[in-house]
Each structure stands twice: as C-alpha cells, then as structure tokens.
C-alpha cells in the first residue's frame, strides 16, 4: 500500500510525571513535620511570651 501524499509523523518524548513523585515525597515527610511542630510548640510559646 502506497500513500498518495507524504504523511506527517509526530514524535513524542516521554517525561515521567515529577509532580506525582514530589507529592508522594511531601506526604512521606508530613508526619515528621507534625512531630517536629509538636515537640517545638512549648519553645514557641516561651518565645512569644518573652516578646510581650
């Protein structure tokens, strides 16, 4: 089978979805961030109380 006119071909370059990987990384770090906030909360209260 021969085409009557030339066919235009388009090539795509695959790029992995980096936003999905970033979202997973942030979800994995969230428990550590929350634990750090809970541990440092008394220190933050002392600092705010000292500023007043």
SULHU-V271483 format. One line per field, one symbol per residue. ss: DSSP state (H for helix, E for strand, L for the rest). burial: 1 if it has 16 or more other ideal C-beta (glycine too) atoms within 10 Angstrom, else 0. Layout:
# SULHU-V271483
ss=???
burial=???
This chain:
# SULHU-V271483
ss=LLLLLLLLLLLLLLLLLHHHHHHHHHHHHHHHHHHHHHHHHHHHHHHHHHHL
burial=0000000000000000000000000000000000000000000000000000
